[in-house]
Each structure stands twice: as C-alpha cells, then as structure tokens.
C-alpha cells in the first residue's frame, strides 16, 4: 500500500487519538495532512507538531491562541519551524474534511458531523465514518453524495459486518446480526433503571468513550442508531437486522447467509482494528491489536434484547422505517435528553421517554431530508421540542451551528 494522506476530524477525542496511535505505529503508511478539534487547543497543537500536520481546524477559540499553542508545542518538541495553516470557527471541520486527503476519518460526535461528512465525500476522499449521526440524520443526502465503496464504516459493529460480507454476495445475505454489550445495566428491569446516576451510566463494561456515546450505550440508543446505520450502509431491510446481547463483546457482529451459514467477526473489545481498517481499507495493517488467545478456556453468552427495559432499539426501527427527517428528530431529542440527565434535571429513563414523545409529536412536515438546511431545521425543531417537554430553556440545547 502506498502512503495515504489522512485528515482526522475529532482528533482529540477517543477515536481521533487512537487513529493517530495507529498512524504512529505504521510509519510510512500514512501522512496526516489535517486535524480538526472542538476546543482542546493544547492537545491538537501537540498532535500537529508530532505528525507535522500542515492544517489545523478548531471550532472554538482564536487563531492567535491556536498559533501560540502550536509555537509552544513546537518549541518543546525541538521543531520551532513548524507553522501550519490554522482555521478557526464553526466551519473549521468542514474545511479540514474538504482538504482532498485520500482518507478522511470523521470521529466527530453528533449531528454537527453532517457538513464535514458531505465535504469529504464531495472532495472525493474515502470517508472512514465513525460519526454515525451524520449518516443517520442525513441518510438520503449522504447516500446520494457517496460513490460505491466510498464510505468505510468505523463503528466496530459495522466494520465487522463489512468484513463478514467479504464472505458472500449481497444477494446471499439473509440477515445482519448486530451485537450489543447490554451496557452497564444489562439485566435490570425498567423500574430498577429509574434511579441510576450519571456516574453509573458512564461506567461502560468494555469501552472508554465520550459522555454522549457512553450514555447512549447505557440506554441502548447507540444500538438503535446502529440499526439505522446498518440499514443505510448495507441496504438491508429493518426486518432483517437483529440485535443480540453479547456481554463479552468478542463477536462484534455477524452476517447470516441464505444457505444457513453465519460469518462472525471477532476480536478484543477495542476500537483499534476498526479504526485501522478505516484508514487502510481494503488492506489490513500488521499487528494492530492482540488477537484472542485460543489456549485459554472462555465462555461467551448471548441473550435476547429486553425491549421493555430498553425501548430505544424498537423506537429506532420505527423511526428508520418512517425515514425522512424522523431519524434526525430521534437523534437530536436524544442529545438534549442526555445533557439534561447529566445536568441532574431528569431521570435516566426519561431520556428515551422524551425521545419517544418528540418523535410522536413530529409530523414529518418540519424540515426536508433532501437538503442540509432541511435536516438542520428538523434538528432544531426536535431540540426545542425536547426542551419544551422537559421544561428547559430551548436556546441552551441548540448548538450554534444548528441555529
């Protein structure tokens, strides 16, 4: 594989930092040409110096602050001559995404990743997609902008499906089986979930992730989003996409074929392999992670999903079937609910209850799924409606880029 140029969006988050670890561990295979971050100026400056990145894009702060942080990092690293281009503002990530890199890894969290996703596709880059929300809220837009095989999924479940699909033709697929850890509250009843705390919700048994994604894993909203994502990525109907609880998360997902065989992709419950494949697809890099030790006795469990205690997946299927701007409404209302839960305003079970209330109130006429502006209009409506349902000031729950 020749050297690939890479842009990493969300470089200071969990996905972004691990991606840069993969790059550093495989010298000569990649050259990082752009980084984008939300506001962790010191960290992105150190990353830019370490990888000699020519473009830094930061959502908040000032150009002078970023340049000062880069100068300090460069001096500390003994590279005082490193002076990258700096872009600051709401459109910074979109600028980085459209830089023309061979691969753009979108590791941004939330629907704010939509414009960068479209910019990467429009520039002709391969999109290594960890920002599932941009596909979910902008499904029609993203699919229309992407050429065949231009999107490589980075979510471990969808990476697993993509790998398993190498074992057969699309016409031979009977169903997709998406695995779920069950989160920290697996086995609890709905009544037992009412009083869980934010700290408990952030104690994921297998992965270290950001606040929103970790909370979504606890409510299983994340799995609902993944069902919608699987439908959009692989064009499989919702009634042929199953979710099964697999606490060990050694099997990341499976594909069942029409002859009765099932191909599963497995490995440690970490993100290094999916991230590396996102950068190098369809080739595999060497020694990315440690494989399973088959000399050790071990047992793996599988359980049906409890839709009563965790209704988020059932609701996501309904939203996905409805299409249009309903997925954007589902996602936006959830983000408001997650913030309210961590602010101590609502209970854990109120998150998905609020999402369902907002989805029911949505008649599909707000916004238009065929344009970015229309999708963002539905996003704004859902955030404001969720805030109304919860009795919160609406303006505090609408991101600047969506206002």
C-alpha positions in Angstrom: 0.0 0.0 0.0 1.4 3.4 -1.0 1.4 6.2 1.5 -2.0 7.6 2.1 -2.8 11.2 3.2 -5.2 11.3 6.1 -7.4 14.0 7.7 -8.6 13.2 11.2 -11.7 15.0 12.4 -12.3 15.0 16.1 -8.6 14.3 16.6 -8.6 15.0 20.4 -11.4 12.5 21.1 -11.3 8.8 21.7 -11.5 7.8 18.0 -9.1 10.5 16.9 -6.4 9.8 19.4 -6.4 6.1 18.7 -6.3 6.8 14.9 -3.1 8.8 15.5 -1.7 6.0 17.5 -2.3 3.7 14.5 -0.6 6.1 12.2 2.4 6.5 14.5 2.7 2.7 14.8 2.8 2.3 11.0 5.4 4.8 9.8 5.5 5.4 6.1 1.9 4.1 5.5 0.1 7.4 6.3 0.8 11.1 6.2 -1.6 13.3 8.3 -2.5 16.4 6.4 -5.3 17.9 8.5 -6.6 17.7 12.1 -9.8 19.2 13.5 -10.8 19.5 17.1 -13.5 21.1 19.2 -11.6 23.2 21.6 -8.7 21.3 23.1 -6.1 23.6 21.6 -3.1 22.3 23.6 -3.7 18.7 22.6 -4.3 19.3 18.9 -1.3 21.6 18.8 0.9 18.7 20.2 -0.7 16.3 17.7 0.0 18.7 14.8 3.6 19.1 15.8 4.2 15.4 16.4 2.8 14.5 13.0 4.0 17.6 11.1 0.4 18.4 10.1 0.0 21.4 7.7 -3.6 22.2 8.5 -5.3 22.6 11.9 -9.0 23.3 12.2 -10.5 24.3 15.6 -14.2 25.0 16.3 -13.7 27.4 19.2 -11.1 29.9 20.3 -9.0 32.2 18.2 -6.3 31.9 15.5 -3.8 33.6 17.8 -4.5 31.1 20.6 -4.0 28.1 18.3 -0.8 29.6 16.8 0.5 30.2 20.3 -0.2 26.7 21.4 1.5 25.3 18.2 4.5 27.5 18.8 4.8 26.2 22.4 4.4 22.6 21.4 6.9 23.1 18.5 9.5 24.6 20.8 9.0 21.8 23.4 9.5 19.2 20.6 12.5 21.0 19.1 10.7 21.9 15.9 10.4 25.7 16.1 10.0 26.0 12.3 6.6 24.2 12.2 3.9 26.8 11.2 0.7 25.1 10.0 -2.3 26.8 8.4 -4.9 27.5 11.1 -8.7 27.7 10.6 -11.0 28.6 13.5 -14.8 28.7 13.6 -18.0 26.7 13.0 -16.9 25.6 9.5 -13.4 24.6 10.5 -14.0 20.9 10.5 -15.8 21.2 7.1 -12.7 22.9 5.7 -10.5 20.1 7.0 -12.8 17.5 5.6 -12.7 19.0 2.2 -8.9 19.3 2.0 -8.7 16.5 -0.5 -7.0 13.8 1.7 -7.0 10.3 0.4 -8.9 9.3 3.6 -11.0 11.5 5.9 -11.7 9.9 9.3 -14.8 11.6 10.8 -14.6 11.0 14.5 -16.8 13.9 15.5 -19.7 13.2 17.9 -23.2 14.3 17.0 -25.1 15.7 14.1 -22.6 18.5 13.7 -20.6 16.0 11.7 -23.0 16.1 8.8 -21.4 19.0 6.8 -17.9 17.6 7.2 -19.1 14.2 6.0 -20.6 15.7 2.9 -17.5 17.8 2.3 -15.3 14.7 2.5 -17.5 12.9 0.0 -17.8 15.8 -2.4 -14.0 16.2 -2.4 -13.6 12.6 -3.5 -12.0 11.3 -0.3 -12.7 7.9 1.1 -14.8 8.6 4.2 -13.8 6.5 7.3 -17.1 7.0 9.2 -17.1 6.9 13.0 -19.6 9.8 13.1 -22.8 7.6 12.7 -25.1 10.5 13.4 -24.2 12.3 10.1 -25.3 9.2 8.1 -28.4 8.7 10.3 -29.7 12.3 10.2 -28.6 13.0 6.6 -29.2 9.5 5.2 -30.6 10.5 1.8 -28.1 13.3 1.4 -25.1 11.1 2.3 -26.1 8.2 0.2 -26.6 10.4 -2.8 -23.2 12.1 -2.4 -21.3 8.8 -2.0 -20.0 6.8 -4.8 -19.9 3.0 -4.4 -17.4 1.9 -1.7 -16.5 5.5 -0.8 -17.7 5.0 2.8 -15.8 2.7 5.1 -17.6 2.1 8.5 -15.5 2.5 11.6 -18.1 1.6 14.2 -16.9 -1.8 15.4 -20.3 -3.4 14.6 -20.4 -2.1 11.0 -16.8 -2.8 10.4 -17.5 -6.4 11.5 -20.4 -6.6 9.0 -18.3 -5.1 6.2 -15.6 -7.7 6.9 -18.0 -10.6 7.1 -19.7 -9.5 3.8 -16.4 -10.3 2.0 -17.5 -14.0 2.5 -20.5 -13.8 0.2 -22.5 -11.7 -2.3 -25.1 -9.2 -1.1 -27.9 -11.2 -2.8 -26.9 -14.1 -0.5 -27.5 -12.3 2.8 -30.4 -13.4 4.9 -29.9 -11.1 7.8 -27.5 -9.0 9.8 -26.9 -9.6 13.5 -25.7 -6.6 15.4 -24.2 -7.4 18.8 -24.6 -5.3 21.9 -22.9 -5.5 25.3 -26.1 -4.6 27.0 -24.3 -1.7 28.7 -23.7 -1.3 32.5 -27.4 -2.0 33.3 -27.9 -5.3 31.4 -30.4 -7.5 33.1 -32.1 -4.7 35.1 -35.8 -4.0 34.8 -37.2 -0.7 33.8 -38.2 0.0 37.4 -34.6 -0.6 38.5 -33.3 1.9 35.9 -35.2 4.8 37.2 -32.7 5.9 39.9 -29.4 5.2 38.2 -26.9 8.0 38.4 -24.8 9.7 35.6 -21.7 8.2 37.1 -23.2 4.7 36.8 -24.3 5.4 33.3 -20.7 6.3 32.3 -19.3 3.0 33.7 -19.3 1.1 30.4 -18.1 -2.5 31.0 -15.8 -2.7 27.9 -15.2 0.6 26.2 -13.9 4.1 27.2 -15.8 6.6 25.2 -17.1 10.2 25.4 -20.1 11.2 27.6 -22.8 11.1 24.9 -21.8 7.8 23.3 -21.3 6.1 26.7 -24.7 7.2 27.9 -26.2 6.1 24.6 -24.7 2.7 25.1 -26.3 2.6 28.6 -29.8 3.5 27.2 -29.1 1.4 24.0 -29.9 4.5 21.9 -26.5 3.8 20.4 -27.7 0.4 19.3 -30.8 1.9 17.8 -28.7 4.3 15.9 -26.5 1.4 14.7 -29.6 -0.4 13.4 -30.5 2.6 11.3 -26.8 2.9 10.2 -26.7 -0.7 9.2 -29.8 -0.3 7.0 -28.3 2.7 5.3 -24.8 1.3 4.8 -25.7 -2.2 3.6 -29.2 -1.6 2.2 -30.8 -4.5 4.2 -34.4 -4.0 5.3 -35.1 -3.4 9.0 -36.9 -6.7 9.5 -33.7 -8.5 8.5 -31.5 -6.7 11.0 -31.4 -8.3 14.5 -29.8 -7.1 17.8 -28.5 -9.7 20.2 -26.9 -9.0 23.6 -23.4 -10.4 23.8 -21.8 -9.1 27.1 -18.2 -10.1 26.3 -18.2 -8.2 23.0 -15.7 -10.5 21.5 -18.0 -11.0 18.5 -18.6 -7.6 17.0 -21.4 -8.6 14.6 -22.4 -11.3 12.2 -23.9 -11.9 8.8 -26.2 -14.8 8.2 -26.4 -16.1 4.6 -29.3 -17.8 2.9 -27.6 -21.2 2.9 -27.8 -21.2 6.8 -24.2 -20.3 7.4 -23.2 -17.4 9.6 -19.9 -15.5 9.4 -18.9 -13.6 12.6 -16.0 -11.1 13.0 -14.4 -11.3 16.4 -11.6 -9.7 18.3 -10.8 -7.8 21.6 -13.4 -5.3 22.7 -11.4 -2.4 21.4 -11.5 0.0 18.5 -8.0 -0.2 17.1 -8.8 -2.8 14.3 -11.9 -0.9 13.0 -10.0 2.4 13.1 -7.0 0.8 11.3 -9.3 -0.7 8.7 -11.0 2.6 8.2 -7.6 4.1 7.2 -6.3 1.2 5.2 -9.4 -0.5 3.6 -9.4 -2.9 1.9 -6.0 -3.8 3.1 -5.1 -4.9 6.6 -2.2 -3.4 8.6 0.1 -5.7 10.6 0.0 -6.1 14.4 -2.8 -3.6 15.1 -4.1 -5.4 18.1 -3.6 -8.7 20.1 -5.9 -11.5 18.8 -7.9 -13.8 21.0 -5.9 -16.4 23.0 -7.5 -19.7 22.0 -5.3 -21.6 24.5 -7.4 -20.1 27.3 -10.8 -21.6 28.4 -13.5 -19.0 27.9 -17.3 -18.8 27.5 -19.4 -16.4 25.5 -23.0 -15.6 26.2 -25.9 -14.4 24.0 -29.2 -13.0 25.3 -32.3 -11.6 23.6 -32.8 -7.8 23.9 -35.2 -6.6 26.6 -37.4 -4.2 24.6 -39.4 -3.3 27.7 -36.5 -2.1 29.8 -34.6 -0.7 26.8 -37.2 0.5 24.2 -34.6 2.7 22.3 -34.0 0.0 19.6 -37.7 -0.6 19.0 -38.2 3.1 18.6 -35.2 3.4 16.3 -36.7 0.8 14.0 -39.9 2.7 13.8 -38.0 5.9 13.1 -35.9 4.3 10.4 -38.9 2.8 8.7 -40.6 6.3 8.7 -37.5 7.8 7.1 -37.5 11.4 6.1 -36.4 13.7 9.0 -37.6 11.3 11.7 -34.0 9.9 12.3 -32.7 13.5 12.7 -35.5 14.1 15.3 -34.7 10.9 17.2 -31.0 11.8 17.4 -31.5 15.5 18.3 -34.0 14.8 21.0 -31.7 12.2 22.5 -28.8 14.6 22.7 -31.0 17.1 24.6 -32.1 14.3 26.9 -28.5 13.1 27.6 -27.5 16.7 28.5 -30.5 17.0 30.8 -29.7 13.7 32.5 -26.1 14.7 33.2 -27.2 18.1 34.4 -29.4 16.3 37.0 -32.6 17.6 35.5 -34.2 14.3 34.6 -34.0 10.6 35.4 -32.2 8.0 33.3 -35.5 6.5 31.9 -36.7 10.0 31.0 -34.1 10.2 28.2 -35.8 7.7 25.8 -39.3 8.6 27.1 -38.5 12.2 25.9 -37.2 11.0 22.6 -40.4 9.0 22.0 -42.6 11.9 22.9 -40.8 14.2 20.5 -40.9 11.6 17.7 -44.7 11.1 18.2 -45.1 14.9 18.1 -43.2 15.2 14.9 -45.5 15.0 11.8 -42.7 14.9 9.3 -43.5 18.3 7.9 -40.7 20.2 9.8 -37.6 20.2 7.7 -36.7 18.4 4.5 -34.4 15.4 4.3 -33.3 16.3 0.8 -31.2 19.3 1.9 -28.7 20.1 4.7 -30.8 23.1 5.7 -33.9 21.0 5.9 -32.3 18.3 8.0 -30.9 21.0 10.4 -34.4 22.6 10.6 -35.7 19.3 11.8 -32.8 19.0 14.2 -33.6 22.5 15.6 -37.2 21.7 16.0 -36.5 18.5 17.8 -34.1 20.1 20.3 -36.6 22.9 21.1 -39.5 20.5 21.4 -37.4 18.2 23.7 -36.5 21.2 25.8 -40.2 22.2 26.0 -41.2 18.7 27.1 -38.5 18.8 29.8 -39.3 22.4 30.8 -35.9 23.7 29.8 -34.7 26.8 28.1 -34.7 25.8 24.4 -31.8 28.0 23.3 -29.3 26.2 25.6 -29.9 22.9 23.7 -29.5 24.1 20.2 -25.8 24.1 19.0 -24.6 27.3 17.4 -24.1 25.6 14.0 -27.7 24.4 14.0 -29.3 27.8 15.0 
